[in-house]
């Protein structure tokens, strides 16, 4: 339905499918429903080259597609809320499809049962520090809903908003300490974190907010 509304010229765009919409396409962007949403609505059909649907918390879903249409290729990312209403649409003209696949369609990581057993937030470190499991307790401490953090930050911790000592502590071992993080409202949160290293992942066993102490 999302792709039909965006690309197929004879498919009706239903205004009641959107809520508080943010739309961005290359150099065009706007907030709220706007007729420019039909900027690519001029084709009879399209071909999906890759797609992935992910639940990102609180019944919000992320829809990602790579679409070929005529001689063009586009990446589409749409976010829906718990009622299935679309509130975020991002479209890129694809110039390097391999790059888009690497960034937006990475291999799905399987979380070990040994980590799930803790029922605590878990982090994975590669090129980024990634929140990969039970994120809510940690994102709440940063002033985010977990789905909103996934939407805005792709579930990567922003190195520019984190105490460097925290990043330097990931040494394939347990660690703990008091660290500063930039919250959603740009205030600084001081969090005591107790981290346990299990099967290549880092489990946040304890989070204590020390901001106002």
Secondary structure, 3 states (H helix, E strand, C coil): CHHHHHHECCCCCCHHHEEEEEEEECCEEEECCCHHHHCCCCECCCEEEEEEEEEEECCEEEEEEEEEECCEEEEEEEEECCCCCEEEEEEEECCCHHHHHHHHCCCCCCCCHHHHCCCCCEEEECCCEEEEECCHHHHHHCCCCHHHHHHHHCCECCHHHECHHHHCCCCCCCEEEEEEEECCCCCEEEEEEEEEEECCEEEEEEEEECCCC
